[in-house]
Amino acid sequence: MQIEEFEREIEKALKVIPKEFTKKLKNVQIILEDTAPEKNGSILLGLYRGVPMSERGALFEPLLPDKITLYKKSIEKVSRTPEELQKTIKETVIHEIAHYFGMDEKEIKKRGY
């Protein structure tokens, strides 16, 4: 998939997230990188870096944006069809945004992501 198409799929994924969550996304940068860093042989599809909302106090103002990185080649590697690729992009975006709100892996899997 071309980068432009991939970015459009990210935009589509953001549109399905309920507004109650997207309006709370502040100072978050979503970027697309070609390859993921090595992680003990596992395939890393995305990564959230920042301070989760659940850990911030009322006066917490981060200087730098939180960052969600999606790894294009990893996502393509686990997707066999164009439809599966679209689904994986959507699920990865939602998964990483869930980390932004403070959900751990167990909570995210419980919700199906």
Biopython code that builds the backbone (N, CA, C, O; Angstrom):
import numpy as np
from Bio.PDB.StructureBuilder import StructureBuilder

atoms = [
    (1, "MET", "N", (0.859, -1.174, 0.000)),
    (1, "MET", "CA", (0.000, 0.000, 0.000)),
    (1, "MET", "C", (0.902, 1.233, 0.000)),
    (1, "MET", "O", (1.888, 1.304, 0.733)),
    (2, "GLN", "N", (0.542, 2.187, -0.829)),
    (2, "GLN", "CA", (1.282, 3.447, -0.881)),
    (2, "GLN", "C", (1.087, 4.239, 0.415)),
    (2, "GLN", "O", (0.069, 4.088, 1.090)),
    (3, "ILE", "N", (2.046, 5.065, 0.750)),
    (3, "ILE", "CA", (1.989, 5.839, 1.991)),
    (3, "ILE", "C", (0.728, 6.701, 2.066)),
    (3, "ILE", "O", (0.103, 6.794, 3.122)),
    (4, "GLU", "N", (0.357, 7.325, 0.957)),
    (4, "GLU", "CA", (-0.829, 8.187, 0.949)),
    (4, "GLU", "C", (-2.093, 7.406, 1.286)),
    (4, "GLU", "O", (-2.951, 7.892, 2.024)),
    (5, "GLU", "N", (-2.207, 6.194, 0.745)),
    (5, "GLU", "CA", (-3.355, 5.336, 1.042)),
    (5, "GLU", "C", (-3.352, 4.924, 2.513)),
    (5, "GLU", "O", (-4.392, 4.909, 3.170)),
    (6, "PHE", "N", (-2.182, 4.595, 3.007)),
    (6, "PHE", "CA", (-2.032, 4.203, 4.398)),
    (6, "PHE", "C", (-2.479, 5.350, 5.309)),
    (6, "PHE", "O", (-3.199, 5.129, 6.282)),
    (7, "GLU", "N", (-2.053, 6.564, 4.992)),
    (7, "GLU", "CA", (-2.442, 7.737, 5.779)),
    (7, "GLU", "C", (-3.952, 7.961, 5.729)),
    (7, "GLU", "O", (-4.556, 8.355, 6.727)),
    (8, "ARG", "N", (-4.562, 7.714, 4.573)),
    (8, "ARG", "CA", (-6.028, 7.839, 4.471)),
    (8, "ARG", "C", (-6.717, 6.815, 5.370)),
    (8, "ARG", "O", (-7.745, 7.116, 5.977)),
    (9, "GLU", "N", (-6.162, 5.617, 5.460)),
    (9, "GLU", "CA", (-6.740, 4.591, 6.335)),
    (9, "GLU", "C", (-6.610, 4.985, 7.807)),
    (9, "GLU", "O", (-7.493, 4.693, 8.613)),
    (10, "ILE", "N", (-5.517, 5.643, 8.148)),
    (10, "ILE", "CA", (-5.358, 6.155, 9.519)),
    (10, "ILE", "C", (-6.438, 7.190, 9.799)),
    (10, "ILE", "O", (-7.052, 7.172, 10.865)),
    (11, "GLU", "N", (-6.673, 8.085, 8.857)),
    (11, "GLU", "CA", (-7.722, 9.103, 9.007)),
    (11, "GLU", "C", (-9.104, 8.456, 9.166)),
    (11, "GLU", "O", (-9.907, 8.895, 9.990)),
    (12, "LYS", "N", (-9.372, 7.426, 8.384)),
    (12, "LYS", "CA", (-10.644, 6.705, 8.504)),
    (12, "LYS", "C", (-10.789, 6.091, 9.888)),
    (12, "LYS", "O", (-11.865, 6.129, 10.485)),
    (13, "ALA", "N", (-9.701, 5.527, 10.391)),
    (13, "ALA", "CA", (-9.728, 4.899, 11.716)),
    (13, "ALA", "C", (-10.043, 5.939, 12.787)),
    (13, "ALA", "O", (-10.797, 5.659, 13.719)),
    (14, "LEU", "N", (-9.481, 7.116, 12.664)),
    (14, "LEU", "CA", (-9.742, 8.178, 13.642)),
    (14, "LEU", "C", (-11.205, 8.610, 13.624)),
    (14, "LEU", "O", (-11.741, 9.030, 14.650)),
    (15, "LYS", "N", (-11.849, 8.509, 12.468)),
    (15, "LYS", "CA", (-13.247, 8.932, 12.345)),
    (15, "LYS", "C", (-14.228, 7.975, 13.013)),
    (15, "LYS", "O", (-15.355, 8.370, 13.311)),
    (16, "VAL", "N", (-13.829, 6.727, 13.254)),
    (16, "VAL", "CA", (-14.748, 5.776, 13.886)),
    (16, "VAL", "C", (-14.646, 5.796, 15.408)),
    (16, "VAL", "O", (-15.453, 5.172, 16.098)),
    (17, "ILE", "N", (-13.665, 6.505, 15.919)),
    (17, "ILE", "CA", (-13.515, 6.622, 17.374)),
    (17, "ILE", "C", (-14.574, 7.597, 17.870)),
    (17, "ILE", "O", (-14.720, 8.682, 17.307)),
    (18, "PRO", "N", (-15.315, 7.232, 18.914)),
    (18, "PRO", "CA", (-16.366, 8.127, 19.413)),
    (18, "PRO", "C", (-15.826, 9.508, 19.771)),
    (18, "PRO", "O", (-14.719, 9.646, 20.291)),
    (19, "LYS", "N", (-16.631, 10.525, 19.481)),
    (19, "LYS", "CA", (-16.228, 11.912, 19.720)),
    (19, "LYS", "C", (-15.867, 12.184, 21.173)),
    (19, "LYS", "O", (-15.039, 13.050, 21.455)),
    (20, "GLU", "N", (-16.480, 11.451, 22.095)),
    (20, "GLU", "CA", (-16.157, 11.645, 23.511)),
    (20, "GLU", "C", (-14.671, 11.382, 23.782)),
    (20, "GLU", "O", (-14.106, 11.913, 24.738)),
    (21, "PHE", "N", (-14.051, 10.567, 22.941)),
    (21, "PHE", "CA", (-12.617, 10.301, 23.081)),
    (21, "PHE", "C", (-11.787, 11.243, 22.213)),
    (21, "PHE", "O", (-10.795, 11.800, 22.685)),
    (22, "THR", "N", (-12.178, 11.429, 20.955)),
    (22, "THR", "CA", (-11.356, 12.252, 20.066)),
    (22, "THR", "C", (-11.285, 13.706, 20.529)),
    (22, "THR", "O", (-10.276, 14.374, 20.302)),
    (23, "LYS", "N", (-12.329, 14.197, 21.166)),
    (23, "LYS", "CA", (-12.257, 15.591, 21.634)),
    (23, "LYS", "C", (-11.299, 15.737, 22.816)),
    (23, "LYS", "O", (-10.900, 16.850, 23.158)),
    (24, "LYS", "N", (-10.925, 14.611, 23.443)),
    (24, "LYS", "CA", (-9.978, 14.637, 24.556)),
    (24, "LYS", "C", (-8.543, 14.377, 24.095)),
    (24, "LYS", "O", (-7.608, 14.464, 24.891)),
    (25, "LEU", "N", (-8.370, 14.061, 22.826)),
    (25, "LEU", "CA", (-7.023, 13.864, 22.287)),
    (25, "LEU", "C", (-6.390, 15.243, 22.105)),
    (25, "LEU", "O", (-6.779, 16.011, 21.226)),
    (26, "LYS", "N", (-5.419, 15.534, 22.944)),
    (26, "LYS", "CA", (-4.762, 16.837, 22.885)),
    (26, "LYS", "C", (-3.264, 16.638, 22.856)),
    (26, "LYS", "O", (-2.716, 15.819, 23.594)),
    (27, "ASN", "N", (-2.612, 17.391, 22.000)),
    (27, "ASN", "CA", (-1.163, 17.372, 21.919)),
    (27, "ASN", "C", (-0.644, 15.956, 21.648)),
    (27, "ASN", "O", (0.300, 15.490, 22.286)),
    (28, "VAL", "N", (-1.283, 15.287, 20.689)),
    (28, "VAL", "CA", (-0.897, 13.930, 20.293)),
    (28, "VAL", "C", (-0.524, 13.950, 18.819)),
    (28, "VAL", "O", (-1.265, 14.464, 17.981)),
    (29, "GLN", "N", (0.607, 13.396, 18.527)),
    (29, "GLN", "CA", (1.098, 13.325, 17.161)),
    (29, "GLN", "C", (1.016, 11.872, 16.707)),
    (29, "GLN", "O", (1.518, 10.981, 17.393)),
    (30, "ILE", "N", (0.393, 11.624, 15.564)),
    (30, "ILE", "CA", (0.351, 10.273, 15.004)),
    (30, "ILE", "C", (1.260, 10.273, 13.788)),
    (30, "ILE", "O", (1.060, 11.032, 12.839)),
    (31, "ILE", "N", (2.262, 9.408, 13.834)),
    (31, "ILE", "CA", (3.215, 9.357, 12.731)),
    (31, "ILE", "C", (3.296, 7.945, 12.167)),
    (31, "ILE", "O", (2.943, 6.965, 12.824)),
    (32, "LEU", "N", (3.763, 7.875, 10.954)),
    (32, "LEU", "CA", (3.914, 6.606, 10.256)),
    (32, "LEU", "C", (5.389, 6.423, 9.945)),
    (32, "LEU", "O", (6.011, 7.276, 9.312)),
    (33, "GLU", "N", (5.942, 5.312, 10.392)),
    (33, "GLU", "CA", (7.325, 4.967, 10.083)),
    (33, "GLU", "C", (7.321, 3.683, 9.283)),
    (33, "GLU", "O", (6.416, 2.857, 9.407)),
    (34, "ASP", "N", (8.329, 3.529, 8.473)),
    (34, "ASP", "CA", (8.403, 2.372, 7.603)),
    (34, "ASP", "C", (8.642, 1.080, 8.387)),
    (34, "ASP", "O", (7.923, 0.098, 8.201)),
    (35, "THR", "N", (9.644, 1.081, 9.255)),
    (35, "THR", "CA", (9.991, -0.140, 9.979)),
    (35, "THR", "C", (9.997, 0.084, 11.488)),
    (35, "THR", "O", (10.241, 1.189, 11.972)),
    (36, "ALA", "N", (9.727, -0.982, 12.206)),
    (36, "ALA", "CA", (9.684, -0.942, 13.667)),
    (36, "ALA", "C", (11.050, -1.301, 14.240)),
    (36, "ALA", "O", (11.835, -2.009, 13.610)),
    (37, "PRO", "N", (11.321, -0.803, 15.442)),
    (37, "PRO", "CA", (12.549, -1.245, 16.109)),
    (37, "PRO", "C", (12.424, -2.718, 16.507)),
    (37, "PRO", "O", (11.314, -3.226, 16.667)),
    (38, "GLU", "N", (13.545, -3.392, 16.665)),
    (38, "GLU", "CA", (13.537, -4.797, 17.086)),
    (38, "GLU", "C", (12.937, -4.919, 18.481)),
    (38, "GLU", "O", (13.209, -4.100, 19.359)),
    (39, "LYS", "N", (12.115, -5.950, 18.675)),
    (39, "LYS", "CA", (11.499, -6.166, 19.989)),
    (39, "LYS", "C", (11.433, -7.659, 20.284)),
    (39, "LYS", "O", (10.365, -8.263, 20.197)),
    (40, "ASN", "N", (12.555, -8.246, 20.627)),
    (40, "ASN", "CA", (12.638, -9.649, 21.033)),
    (40, "ASN", "C", (11.925, -10.609, 20.079)),
    (40, "ASN", "O", (11.278, -11.555, 20.528)),
    (41, "GLY", "N", (12.033, -10.382, 18.800)),
    (41, "GLY", "CA", (11.455, -11.280, 17.824)),
    (41, "GLY", "C", (9.971, -11.113, 17.564)),
    (41, "GLY", "O", (9.437, -11.743, 16.651)),
    (42, "SER", "N", (9.284, -10.277, 18.346)),
    (42, "SER", "CA", (7.856, -10.060, 18.105)),
    (42, "SER", "C", (7.671, -8.926, 17.096)),
    (42, "SER", "O", (8.575, -8.122, 16.870)),
    (43, "ILE", "N", (6.506, -8.880, 16.508)),
    (43, "ILE", "CA", (6.212, -7.860, 15.499)),
    (43, "ILE", "C", (5.496, -6.698, 16.183)),
    (43, "ILE", "O", (4.412, -6.867, 16.741)),
    (44, "LEU", "N", (6.104, -5.538, 16.134)),
    (44, "LEU", "CA", (5.539, -4.337, 16.734)),
    (44, "LEU", "C", (4.773, -3.564, 15.668)),
    (44, "LEU", "O", (5.362, -3.091, 14.696)),
    (45, "LEU", "N", (3.456, -3.433, 15.849)),
    (45, "LEU", "CA", (2.613, -2.739, 14.877)),
    (45, "LEU", "C", (2.524, -1.251, 15.158)),
    (45, "LEU", "O", (2.449, -0.438, 14.236)),
    (46, "GLY", "N", (2.531, -0.900, 16.431)),
    (46, "GLY", "CA", (2.417, 0.496, 16.816)),
    (46, "GLY", "C", (3.004, 0.694, 18.199)),
    (46, "GLY", "O", (3.257, -0.263, 18.931)),
    (47, "LEU", "N", (3.217, 1.970, 18.544)),
    (47, "LEU", "CA", (3.808, 2.277, 19.833)),
    (47, "LEU", "C", (3.317, 3.641, 20.311)),
    (47, "LEU", "O", (3.332, 4.621, 19.566)),
    (48, "TYR", "N", (2.882, 3.682, 21.572)),
    (48, "TYR", "CA", (2.498, 4.944, 22.206)),
    (48, "TYR", "C", (3.633, 5.380, 23.110)),
    (48, "TYR", "O", (4.130, 4.597, 23.919)),
    (49, "ARG", "N", (4.042, 6.635, 22.973)),
    (49, "ARG", "CA", (5.047, 7.224, 23.856)),
    (49, "ARG", "C", (4.474, 8.494, 24.450)),
    (49, "ARG", "O", (4.042, 9.392, 23.728)),
    (50, "GLY", "N", (4.475, 8.560, 25.763)),
    (50, "GLY", "CA", (3.970, 9.750, 26.429)),
    (50, "GLY", "C", (3.518, 9.422, 27.834)),
    (50, "GLY", "O", (3.824, 8.358, 28.372)),
    (51, "VAL", "N", (2.790, 10.349, 28.418)),
    (51, "VAL", "CA", (2.233, 10.159, 29.754)),
    (51, "VAL", "C", (0.735, 9.925, 29.578)),
    (51, "VAL", "O", (0.020, 10.830, 29.149)),
    (52, "PRO", "N", (0.246, 8.720, 29.904)),
    (52, "PRO", "CA", (-1.179, 8.425, 29.721)),
    (52, "PRO", "C", (-2.062, 9.402, 30.511)),
    (52, "PRO", "O", (-1.675, 9.883, 31.576)),
    (53, "MET", "N", (-3.220, 9.678, 29.982)),
    (53, "MET", "CA", (-4.169, 10.595, 30.621)),
    (53, "MET", "C", (-4.468, 10.167, 32.051)),
    (53, "MET", "O", (-4.649, 11.017, 32.923)),
    (54, "SER", "N", (-4.523, 8.869, 32.303)),
    (54, "SER", "CA", (-4.842, 8.363, 33.639)),
    (54, "SER", "C", (-3.760, 8.680, 34.667)),
    (54, "SER", "O", (-4.001, 8.556, 35.868)),
    (55, "GLU", "N", (-2.583, 9.084, 34.222)),
    (55, "GLU", "CA", (-1.479, 9.386, 35.132)),
    (55, "GLU", "C", (-1.203, 10.886, 35.262)),
    (55, "GLU", "O", (-0.272, 11.291, 35.958)),
    (56, "ARG", "N", (-2.002, 11.692, 34.601)),
    (56, "ARG", "CA", (-1.782, 13.133, 34.629)),
    (56, "ARG", "C", (-2.611, 13.790, 35.727)),
    (56, "ARG", "O", (-3.757, 13.416, 35.974)),
    (57, "GLY", "N", (-2.013, 14.761, 36.366)),
    (57, "GLY", "CA", (-2.744, 15.543, 37.347)),
    (57, "GLY", "C", (-3.483, 16.677, 36.659)),
    (57, "GLY", "O", (-3.328, 16.890, 35.457)),
    (58, "ALA", "N", (-4.278, 17.396, 37.416)),
    (58, "ALA", "CA", (-5.086, 18.496, 36.864)),
    (58, "ALA", "C", (-4.227, 19.585, 36.240)),
    (58, "ALA", "O", (-4.660, 20.237, 35.289)),
    (59, "LEU", "N", (-3.043, 19.792, 36.742)),
    (59, "LEU", "CA", (-2.179, 20.869, 36.250)),
    (59, "LEU", "C", (-1.106, 20.396, 35.285)),
    (59, "LEU", "O", (-0.255, 21.181, 34.868)),
    (60, "PHE", "N", (-1.138, 19.122, 34.926)),
    (60, "PHE", "CA", (-0.110, 18.554, 34.048)),
    (60, "PHE", "C", (-0.242, 19.111, 32.636)),
    (60, "PHE", "O", (-1.290, 18.979, 32.005)),
    (61, "GLU", "N", (0.804, 19.721, 32.156)),
    (61, "GLU", "CA", (0.860, 20.224, 30.781)),
    (61, "GLU", "C", (2.162, 19.741, 30.154)),
    (61, "GLU", "O", (3.217, 20.300, 30.453)),
    (62, "PRO", "N", (2.127, 18.725, 29.298)),
    (62, "PRO", "CA", (3.362, 18.238, 28.701)),
    (62, "PRO", "C", (3.974, 19.278, 27.761)),
    (62, "PRO", "O", (3.255, 20.000, 27.069)),
    (63, "LEU", "N", (5.282, 19.347, 27.744)),
    (63, "LEU", "CA", (5.971, 20.276, 26.860)),
    (63, "LEU", "C", (6.015, 19.756, 25.431)),
    (63, "LEU", "O", (5.872, 20.517, 24.475)),
    (64, "LEU", "N", (6.213, 18.456, 25.300)),
    (64, "LEU", "CA", (6.262, 17.833, 23.982)),
    (64, "LEU", "C", (4.988, 17.039, 23.764)),
    (64, "LEU", "O", (4.363, 16.593, 24.726)),
    (65, "PRO", "N", (4.596, 16.857, 22.514)),
    (65, "PRO", "CA", (3.386, 16.047, 22.274)),
    (65, "PRO", "C", (3.625, 14.580, 22.575)),
    (65, "PRO", "O", (4.739, 14.075, 22.431)),
    (66, "ASP", "N", (2.563, 13.902, 22.995)),
    (66, "ASP", "CA", (2.598, 12.446, 23.063)),
    (66, "ASP", "C", (2.705, 11.974, 21.617)),
    (66, "ASP", "O", (2.317, 12.686, 20.690)),
    (67, "LYS", "N", (3.233, 10.774, 21.437)),
    (67, "LYS", "CA", (3.445, 10.295, 20.073)),
    (67, "LYS", "C", (2.914, 8.882, 19.908)),
    (67, "LYS", "O", (3.209, 7.993, 20.706)),
    (68, "ILE", "N", (2.134, 8.692, 18.866)),
    (68, "ILE", "CA", (1.688, 7.364, 18.455)),
    (68, "ILE", "C", (2.368, 7.088, 17.120)),
    (68, "ILE", "O", (2.206, 7.836, 16.156)),
    (69, "THR", "N", (3.131, 6.002, 17.085)),
    (69, "THR", "CA", (3.828, 5.629, 15.861)),
    (69, "THR", "C", (3.235, 4.337, 15.335)),
    (69, "THR", "O", (3.069, 3.370, 16.079)),
    (70, "LEU", "N", (2.916, 4.324, 14.046)),
    (70, "LEU", "CA", (2.462, 3.111, 13.370)),
    (70, "LEU", "C", (3.590, 2.657, 12.454)),
    (70, "LEU", "O", (4.243, 3.473, 11.804)),
    (71, "TYR", "N", (3.811, 1.345, 12.409)),
    (71, "TYR", "CA", (4.902, 0.781, 11.622)),
    (71, "TYR", "C", (4.342, 0.078, 10.386)),
    (71, "TYR", "O", (3.776, -1.012, 10.469)),
    (72, "LYS", "N", (4.514, 0.724, 9.259)),
    (72, "LYS", "CA", (3.904, 0.312, 7.997)),
    (72, "LYS", "C", (4.251, -1.128, 7.599)),
    (72, "LYS", "O", (3.353, -1.927, 7.334)),
    (73, "LYS", "N", (5.521, -1.459, 7.556)),
    (73, "LYS", "CA", (5.915, -2.802, 7.091)),
    (73, "LYS", "C", (5.413, -3.902, 8.024)),
    (73, "LYS", "O", (5.050, -4.985, 7.564)),
    (74, "SER", "N", (5.390, -3.635, 9.321)),
    (74, "SER", "CA", (4.892, -4.629, 10.272)),
    (74, "SER", "C", (3.403, -4.878, 10.062)),
    (74, "SER", "O", (2.948, -6.022, 10.061)),
    (75, "ILE", "N", (2.656, -3.803, 9.885)),
    (75, "ILE", "CA", (1.210, -3.925, 9.670)),
    (75, "ILE", "C", (0.938, -4.661, 8.365)),
    (75, "ILE", "O", (0.047, -5.509, 8.299)),
    (76, "GLU", "N", (1.701, -4.339, 7.335)),
    (76, "GLU", "CA", (1.529, -5.027, 6.049)),
    (76, "GLU", "C", (1.897, -6.510, 6.168)),
    (76, "GLU", "O", (1.270, -7.360, 5.537)),
    (77, "LYS", "N", (2.902, -6.811, 6.971)),
    (77, "LYS", "CA", (3.372, -8.190, 7.120)),
    (77, "LYS", "C", (2.311, -9.107, 7.731)),
    (77, "LYS", "O", (2.215, -10.276, 7.359)),
    (78, "VAL", "N", (1.518, -8.584, 8.661)),
    (78, "VAL", "CA", (0.509, -9.421, 9.330)),
    (78, "VAL", "C", (-0.847, -9.404, 8.613)),
    (78, "VAL", "O", (-1.790, -10.059, 9.057)),
    (79, "SER", "N", (-0.944, -8.669, 7.523)),
    (79, "SER", "CA", (-2.211, -8.535, 6.790)),
    (79, "SER", "C", (-2.097, -9.218, 5.429)),
    (79, "SER", "O", (-1.221, -8.890, 4.629)),
    (80, "ARG", "N", (-3.005, -10.180, 5.177)),
    (80, "ARG", "CA", (-2.931, -10.947, 3.931)),
    (80, "ARG", "C", (-3.727, -10.342, 2.784)),
    (80, "ARG", "O", (-3.402, -10.568, 1.619)),
    (81, "THR", "N", (-4.760, -9.581, 3.098)),
    (81, "THR", "CA", (-5.616, -9.009, 2.064)),
    (81, "THR", "C", (-5.749, -7.504, 2.291)),
    (81, "THR", "O", (-5.450, -7.020, 3.382)),
    (82, "PRO", "N", (-6.189, -6.761, 1.284)),
    (82, "PRO", "CA", (-6.406, -5.318, 1.485)),
    (82, "PRO", "C", (-7.419, -5.036, 2.599)),
    (82, "PRO", "O", (-7.269, -4.071, 3.349)),
    (83, "GLU", "N", (-8.436, -5.870, 2.702)),
    (83, "GLU", "CA", (-9.443, -5.688, 3.760)),
    (83, "GLU", "C", (-8.839, -5.924, 5.140)),
    (83, "GLU", "O", (-9.129, -5.203, 6.094)),
    (84, "GLU", "N", (-8.007, -6.934, 5.224)),
    (84, "GLU", "CA", (-7.345, -7.229, 6.494)),
    (84, "GLU", "C", (-6.361, -6.108, 6.856)),
    (84, "GLU", "O", (-6.203, -5.773, 8.030)),
    (85, "LEU", "N", (-5.714, -5.541, 5.862)),
    (85, "LEU", "CA", (-4.801, -4.430, 6.087)),
    (85, "LEU", "C", (-5.551, -3.223, 6.660)),
    (85, "LEU", "O", (-5.089, -2.595, 7.613)),
    (86, "GLN", "N", (-6.698, -2.907, 6.080)),
    (86, "GLN", "CA", (-7.522, -1.803, 6.588)),
    (86, "GLN", "C", (-7.940, -2.059, 8.035)),
    (86, "GLN", "O", (-7.896, -1.159, 8.873)),
    (87, "LYS", "N", (-8.343, -3.290, 8.315)),
    (87, "LYS", "CA", (-8.771, -3.657, 9.673)),
    (87, "LYS", "C", (-7.608, -3.554, 10.657)),
    (87, "LYS", "O", (-7.786, -3.068, 11.774)),
    (88, "THR", "N", (-6.428, -4.002, 10.256)),
    (88, "THR", "CA", (-5.256, -3.956, 11.134)),
    (88, "THR", "C", (-4.842, -2.513, 11.426)),
    (88, "THR", "O", (-4.470, -2.190, 12.555)),
    (89, "ILE", "N", (-4.905, -1.655, 10.426)),
    (89, "ILE", "CA", (-4.595, -0.234, 10.639)),
    (89, "ILE", "C", (-5.563, 0.349, 11.662)),
    (89, "ILE", "O", (-5.150, 1.002, 12.621)),
    (90, "LYS", "N", (-6.849, 0.108, 11.450)),
    (90, "LYS", "CA", (-7.878, 0.624, 12.360)),
    (90, "LYS", "C", (-7.654, 0.122, 13.782)),
    (90, "LYS", "O", (-7.671, 0.908, 14.729)),
    (91, "GLU", "N", (-7.447, -1.172, 13.932)),
    (91, "GLU", "CA", (-7.263, -1.752, 15.263)),
    (91, "GLU", "C", (-5.998, -1.233, 15.937)),
    (91, "GLU", "O", (-5.983, -1.030, 17.151)),
    (92, "THR", "N", (-4.943, -1.019, 15.165)),
    (92, "THR", "CA", (-3.693, -0.513, 15.736)),
    (92, "THR", "C", (-3.854, 0.929, 16.200)),
    (92, "THR", "O", (-3.370, 1.292, 17.272)),
    (93, "VAL", "N", (-4.525, 1.748, 15.410)),
    (93, "VAL", "CA", (-4.783, 3.135, 15.815)),
    (93, "VAL", "C", (-5.587, 3.155, 17.111)),
    (93, "VAL", "O", (-5.229, 3.859, 18.055)),
    (94, "ILE", "N", (-6.654, 2.396, 17.158)),
    (94, "ILE", "CA", (-7.508, 2.348, 18.356)),
    (94, "ILE", "C", (-6.723, 1.820, 19.555)),
    (94, "ILE", "O", (-6.847, 2.341, 20.663)),
    (95, "HIS", "N", (-5.919, 0.789, 19.329)),
    (95, "HIS", "CA", (-5.114, 0.190, 20.391)),
    (95, "HIS", "C", (-4.168, 1.225, 21.011)),
    (95, "HIS", "O", (-4.086, 1.339, 22.234)),
    (96, "GLU", "N", (-3.469, 1.961, 20.181)),
    (96, "GLU", "CA", (-2.499, 2.937, 20.691)),
    (96, "GLU", "C", (-3.193, 4.129, 21.350)),
    (96, "GLU", "O", (-2.676, 4.676, 22.324)),
    (97, "ILE", "N", (-4.331, 4.534, 20.847)),
    (97, "ILE", "CA", (-5.093, 5.609, 21.497)),
    (97, "ILE", "C", (-5.593, 5.143, 22.857)),
    (97, "ILE", "O", (-5.669, 5.937, 23.795)),
    (98, "ALA", "N", (-5.932, 3.872, 22.970)),
    (98, "ALA", "CA", (-6.341, 3.326, 24.272)),
    (98, "ALA", "C", (-5.199, 3.454, 25.281)),
    (98, "ALA", "O", (-5.438, 3.740, 26.454)),
    (99, "HIS", "N", (-3.960, 3.243, 24.832)),
    (99, "HIS", "CA", (-2.815, 3.445, 25.726)),
    (99, "HIS", "C", (-2.726, 4.914, 26.155)),
    (99, "HIS", "O", (-2.406, 5.201, 27.309)),
    (100, "TYR", "N", (-3.003, 5.830, 25.249)),
    (100, "TYR", "CA", (-3.004, 7.259, 25.573)),
    (100, "TYR", "C", (-3.964, 7.544, 26.738)),
    (100, "TYR", "O", (-3.671, 8.370, 27.601)),
    (101, "PHE", "N", (-5.098, 6.861, 26.752)),
    (101, "PHE", "CA", (-6.080, 7.064, 27.820)),
    (101, "PHE", "C", (-5.770, 6.241, 29.077)),
    (101, "PHE", "O", (-6.500, 6.314, 30.065)),
    (102, "GLY", "N", (-4.679, 5.456, 29.032)),
    (102, "GLY", "CA", (-4.243, 4.757, 30.225)),
    (102, "GLY", "C", (-4.631, 3.300, 30.317)),
    (102, "GLY", "O", (-4.417, 2.676, 31.357)),
    (103, "MET", "N", (-5.192, 2.741, 29.270)),
    (103, "MET", "CA", (-5.556, 1.322, 29.301)),
    (103, "MET", "C", (-4.309, 0.464, 29.109)),
    (103, "MET", "O", (-3.437, 0.785, 28.301)),
    (104, "ASP", "N", (-4.238, -0.635, 29.864)),
    (104, "ASP", "CA", (-3.122, -1.557, 29.680)),
    (104, "ASP", "C", (-3.514, -2.632, 28.664)),
    (104, "ASP", "O", (-4.646, -2.670, 28.183)),
    (105, "GLU", "N", (-2.557, -3.498, 28.351)),
    (105, "GLU", "CA", (-2.798, -4.533, 27.334)),
    (105, "GLU", "C", (-4.001, -5.409, 27.666)),
    (105, "GLU", "O", (-4.782, -5.758, 26.780)),
    (106, "LYS", "N", (-4.149, -5.758, 28.922)),
    (106, "LYS", "CA", (-5.258, -6.623, 29.339)),
    (106, "LYS", "C", (-6.604, -5.943, 29.071)),
    (106, "LYS", "O", (-7.524, -6.567, 28.542)),
    (107, "GLU", "N", (-6.714, -4.677, 29.434)),
    (107, "GLU", "CA", (-7.975, -3.939, 29.213)),
    (107, "GLU", "C", (-8.274, -3.800, 27.717)),
    (107, "GLU", "O", (-9.419, -3.938, 27.286)),
    (108, "ILE", "N", (-7.237, -3.526, 26.943)),
    (108, "ILE", "CA", (-7.422, -3.343, 25.496)),
    (108, "ILE", "C", (-7.873, -4.643, 24.854)),
    (108, "ILE", "O", (-8.794, -4.637, 24.037)),
    (109, "LYS", "N", (-7.244, -5.756, 25.206)),
    (109, "LYS", "CA", (-7.638, -7.056, 24.640)),
    (109, "LYS", "C", (-9.058, -7.413, 25.032)),
    (109, "LYS", "O", (-9.804, -7.979, 24.232)),
    (110, "LYS", "N", (-9.437, -7.086, 26.263)),
    (110, "LYS", "CA", (-10.799, -7.340, 26.749)),
    (110, "LYS", "C", (-11.822, -6.633, 25.857)),
    (110, "LYS", "O", (-12.930, -7.133, 25.659)),
    (111, "ARG", "N", (-11.446, -5.469, 25.320)),
    (111, "ARG", "CA", (-12.341, -4.692, 24.457)),
    (111, "ARG", "C", (-12.212, -5.090, 22.971)),
    (111, "ARG", "O", (-12.879, -4.517, 22.109)),
    (112, "GLY", "N", (-11.352, -6.071, 22.690)),
    (112, "GLY", "CA", (-11.250, -6.588, 21.336)),
    (112, "GLY", "C", (-10.199, -5.961, 20.461)),
    (112, "GLY", "O", (-10.239, -6.121, 19.241)),
    (113, "TYR", "N", (-9.246, -5.244, 21.055)),
    (113, "TYR", "CA", (-8.184, -4.622, 20.263)),
    (113, "TYR", "C", (-6.818, -5.084, 20.735)),
    (113, "TYR", "O", (-5.800, -4.665, 20.185)),
]
sb = StructureBuilder()
sb.init_structure("model")
sb.init_model(0)
sb.init_chain("A")
sb.init_seg("    ")
for serial, (resi, resn, name, xyz) in enumerate(atoms, 1):
    if name == "N":
        sb.init_residue(resn, " ", resi, " ")
    sb.init_atom(name, np.array(xyz, "f"), 0.0, 1.0, " ", f" {name:<3s}", serial, name[0])
structure = sb.get_structure()
